[in-house]
Amino acid sequence: MKKASIILFALALSVNAMSQNETDALRFSQNYVQGTARSMAMGGAFGAIGADFTSLSINPAGIGLYRRSEFSLSPTFLSSKTESVYNGTYGDDLRSNLSLSNLGFVMTNKANPRNPESPWRFFQFGFGMNRTNAFHNRHFIQGENDQHSKIDVYLDRVWNTNPANIENDFPYDLYPAWYVYLIDTVRDASGNLVYTSPVPQGDITQYESVNSWGSTNEWVFSAGANFDDKVYLGATFGIPYVRFFRESTYTEKDVNDRYIGFDEWSYTEKLETRGAGINLKLGAIVRPADWIRVGAAFHTPTYFSELHDVWSTKTEAYLEPDYNAKSSPTGEYYYDLSTPLRAIGSLAFVFGKYGLVSADYEYADYSTMRLRAPDYTFRNENQNIRDFYTATHNLRFGTEWRVGPYSFRGGYALYGSPYAHELNDGKRSFTSFGLGYNERSFSIDLAYVHGIMKQDYYLYTSENYSTNPATQTQKTNQFVLSTRFRF
């Protein structure tokens, strides 16, 4: 039963190569909030700490702990490497990127300077940007397949289609393959027209190279208040925006010259997604004693309106002695996405001016993601989301210890797998360390974060043909430098 579910899951993710599906929904729903070097060095466990701009995207009540105005800026360097093993053959690739993970300003005002007896101490307002996910990655997969070709999947799909309708029905994959003679027709013994291909059914070497980049960033507009230095309240209006780019090339080769008339063929796909959404975050932090803080936050689902996909493909065939190529038209589509709501509970222990220990628990149910469009119901895709995704329980831990103006930090975060029924791994873990130097009006912080994620990846899947999964391990190394100016 589990094997059948895995096949259905892989089929759901691969059959609509040029349509919006549950893979896209998950990609733009997952959050791994970055922000400042201080928060990243402590595993992002800032739901009960506050007075750091990252908290505006985690628990907005954290803005209530600011007692002075502040400007922060955090450039970051990210290196991502993916190792793949497909049918016993190893392949890897990496990508690096320099960008901003945080840019923010917080303005702090005394609530009632003429009435020192008022329990309201400060009001705060903040705006800026925190990065919530990064898509910079490359992977390279290679291996022998002695059973079938991706062309067999094409033949499955085109089998009952009149040749005159291929261009209109399958303009991005099957028609280019038809145009360059990867798909052809012959008469069988009964005189019926049947589809065939010069590409061998197996005993070929398969390759895939994928290069992706972009990010999800969130503009935040926040307000907070400090009540008697015991209760801190905050709200954030968020405008996340998506920029995602992917270029992939799938290739099959007759490396050992086993076949006459076939050398290699390839399929290249380019995809670009842009869009923006809105959400609301509410939070509170309570300090029942000087040494303990308890936090709680609620994030509404993010509603992305009119995400815009633009894509195109190119198919090339080296069928000895000929070379043919065909590019598809450019496709585009607008659609909406609702992401899961999030609930966060936090606890921190503060040891005076010497240090602190903090922990966050976060709940997000990915089975509640929904795709929508005015001209398409997404009925199958949304059912797949309900069937193949589940709730996650994410944990973040951090600590900070101070010696004079210097701070030493460490953290660990574990994000649970979003996949139901153990269909895939998908868990992510982050281990982090950092240093800080703090003066009254200026701070500089450095963080290093190492992340790891494992998953199974299928080159292609249909009802009759499925590759063995490529086992992938993605490792990321990130360096963040933050400067903060207080006034």
ABEGO torsion letter per residue (X at the ends): XAAAAAAAAAAAAAABAABBBAAAAAAAABBBBBEBAAAAAAGGBAAAAEGBAAAAAABAAAAAABABBBBBBBBBBBBBBBBBBBGGBBBBBBBBBBBBABBBBBBBBBABAABAABABABBBBBBEBBBABBABBBBBBBEBBAABBAAAAAAAAAAABBAAAAAAABAAAAAAAAAAGABBBBBBAAGBBBBBBABBBEGBBBBBBBBBBEBBBBBBBBBBBBBGGABBBBBBBBBBBBBBBBBBBBBBBBAAGABBGBABBBBBBBBBBBEBBBBBBBBBBBBABAABBBBBBBBBBBBBBGBBBBBBBBBBBBBOABBBBBBBBBBBBBBBBBBBBBBBBBBBBBBEAAEBBBBBBBBBBAAABBBBBAABAGAAAAAAAAAABBBBBBBBBBBBBBBEABBBBBBBBBBBBABBGGABBGBBBBBBBBBBBBBAABBBBBBBBBBBBBBBBBABBBAABBBBBBBBBBBBBBBBBBBBBBX
